[in-house]
Amino acid sequence: MKRIIQGIALLFVFLVVSVTFGYAKSLPGTTVEERAINGAKSYIKKHNLKNPTQTMLLISLFKNSQPKYLRQWEKLTGIKIKTVQYGYTDIPSKIMAEAVAKTGQYDILNHFPYVVPDAAGAGVLQPLDEYIKKGKPDFSGIDPGLRAQQTYNGKNYWFILDGDHIALFLRTDIMKLGAAEYKAKFGKEPGCPKTMAEWEQMAKFFHTKKGQTRWGKKFTKPLYGAQAYRSINFSYRHFPAYLGGLLFDKNMNPTINSSNGIRAIKEFSSIVKYMPPDVQGWGTPQLYPHWGSGQAFSFMSFPSAMGYANRSPKSKISGNQLACPVPAVNVNGKLVRRAPQAAGTGYMVNRYSKHPELAYYFIQWFTGPTKGDEAIADPKGFWDPMRKSNLTNKAVLAKHTEPFVKMTMKNAKNAISLLMIEGNYEYFNVLDKNLAQVMQGNMSAKKAAQKIEKGWNRITDDIGRKEQIKSWRKSVGSGAYIDKF
């Protein structure tokens, strides 16, 4: 009898624990968005909240597009969300300051995935796993390399709403002019290059000096063969496309000081001679208008570059762009194509929010399949295609064009994360500074590889090699980089 009573008691404890931690009851609603709305309303009622207000730390790029959805959310739930806006370079420091101050002044945090490791390590991000059990969000139709960015060390912290993996854009009007000569020289029509080496070949061919006459056209301004992000704080976002593999082995030993790493540095730096002379000091505010001005033949960039050049009233190349997947590189005799998610906006919850669960329901609603597609189709927005549903969504196709959406979804199959471990900004900075020296002709690729290796090992040891190895192995295991050990 005693054993029976003990058994019943243990069963009772198990059921309580299961309901509390493992088997959270899902919210009512047939869609992701409905469950989020119902969750928010239920939370408000349960906690007897009056006129609830929350605050979002918002990338200023979205200041004209995000408010529309905040108004919709308020109408649906009664929750007013205010925004505090900063440039994307300023937001990481604001998040880390909140980790120390713990003010709860922000409820929702908007930024790129690579802010997650340091922010989660500092304890400022709310793990979303318990809310996910109730809300049941749906991220099917998103390729694994993008979806994996939502997790860090096995926990969910960040919800994606932007397929911001880099792509290559070519000028169709210029290719048409030079097609016959190009084919005579290389035996093929100009078009999307198969490899990075072929892209540089095209850049060299179409590179034209001011005053030259080619193909019956006099160029009153220079036509640069290429342009791309090559400045400090940007180079690291593109370099993984050239490396074509993992930055570290399973024990956090850098892979860059190798024949493949040196090859990658050389290829990354070599094409710069066909770019504008000031490109190493340029960011998006300079590169996008320059592309639209018609003074470059090709541009490796964020996907939004194509839309900018098609819609900007100052653009001289509207309707004259071909969108291409990122070219492949030759890694030890094998062609490898990797498209780094160079930015990619998403949403997190501040652990110190007064009502983190309420903040969660907004990000589930906004990143849901239906509402998310609406945002991706928004003419004012900078959210780029990422779901398979985008291929058949008429509004998405109308904004981004069908050829572009097909290309970017194909490109997404090779999308990889940037470095998702603590201290990534420090690793990025070491990489960028040494790449800059090579591009300026002040250092050999071999010397740069040695210095990057040394710098990365120092950072790993300073943070703690044992813990970094553990985090790195989990990160690779998540599928965020496609490549495995």
Secondary structure, 3 states (H helix, E strand, C coil): CHHHHHHHHHHHHHHHHHHHHHCCCCCCCCCHHHHHHHHHHHHHHHCCCCCCEEEEEEEHHHCCCHHHHHHHHHHHHCCEEEEEEECCCCHHHHHHHHHHHCCCCCCEEEECHHHHHHHHHCCCECCCHHHHHHHCCCCCCECHHHHHHHEECCEECCEECCCCECEEEEEHHHHHHHHHHHHHHHCCCCCCCCEHHHHHHHHHHHCECCCCEECCEECCCCEECCEECCCCCCHHHHHHHHHCCCCECCCCCECCCCHHHHHHHHHHHHHHHHCCCCHHHCCHHHHHHHHHCCCECEEEECCHHHHHHHHCCCCCCCCCEEEECCCEEEECCEEECCEEECCCCEEEEECCCCCHHHHHHHHHHHCCHHHHHHHHCCCCCCCCCCEHHHHCCHHHHHHHCHHHHHHHHHHHCCEECCCCCCCHHHHHHHHHHHHHHHHCCCCCHHHHHHHHHHHHHHHHHHHCHHHHHHHHHHHHHCCCCCCCC
